[in-house]
Amino acid sequence: MKNQGAVVVSVIIGILFILVGVEYFTHAANALPHFFLGYDATMTAKHTKHGIAAILLGLLCFVYAWFQSGPKKPAVSAE
């Protein structure tokens, strides 16, 4: 494994982003936690675009972890 720390961190962040995306899909803007982007106490609509963006960021973190966990390429010598 190239960088095990980066893989673990990116998987954890990816899981968190996907959970945030699910939160955006399932709760209206007035029911979101106050620290979420798009929180509005007077709005009852759901933030679908924020949910899509959060899930895509989570998937990108998983792709990064996948590429970081691949085998190392052997060093090429210039002969």
Secondary structure, DSSP 4 states (H G I P E B T S, - for coil): ---HHHHHHHHHHHHHHHHHHHHHHHS-GGGS-TTSTT--TT--S--HHHHHHHHHHHHHHHHHHHHHTSPPPPPPP--
